[in-house]
Amino acid sequence: MKNLKILMTAFIVGLGLLSFTTTDHDRNKTQKENISAKGYEVGDEAADFKLKNIDGKMVSLSDFKSAKGFIVVFTCNHCPYAKKYEDRIIELDKKYKSQGYPVIAINPNDPNVQPEDGYQQMIERAKQKGFTFPYLVDEGQKIYPQYGATKTPHVFVLKKENGKNIVKYIGAIDNNYDNPNDVSEYYAQDAVNALIKGEPVKMTKTVAIGCTIKVKK
């Protein structure tokens, strides 16, 4: 009887330790997942990617050898906000590509959820609007969570520092999606201008205004 009690006590203690270890492991795993889902903050290094462009070629940030940085814009075809900003995104590329900061547009939406954002539709939209920049598809939706993009459009201005792409600005393109003539704060433009001049970015983060990213169900 005494031996049985000892065995039962050892079993209960062991079960408790196993439960604690499993719970602790799950907690750590959840914390890591939450950090990963959070995306980049200003000052973080943005990892490179390799995504398919509308011309069928694979594009990476490392392909742009002479670039000083990038204006990465998560955008799409269907979103009314994204459509309002298309001309302004084109202007950003035309203005800053020659100064070392090209636009890299990425469509993060799942086409099964939003058919208007399919690959063929991307090709047609880019041709219709005369996009001057790569328009990449985030197949498998692996890149936008790394960045922490939540809207279309959502901008990330990066600067090359010691071979790394460092995040310098996150948020909206400007403060008036509806009418470019009523814009009073040019967030993305001001950030790039500051970087070109070698000055710190004054407004490093704003709230992106747009449609939610359409995630595979």
Beta strands, then each sheet from edge to edge (+ up, - down):
strand 1: 45-46
strand 2: 51-53
strand 3: 58-59
strand 4: 69-74
strand 5: 103-107
strand 6: 135-137
strand 7: 151-152
strand 8: 154-161
strand 9: 164-171
strand 10: 211-212
sheet 1: 1+ 9- 8+ 4- 5- 6- 2+ 3-
sheet 2: 7+ 10-
end
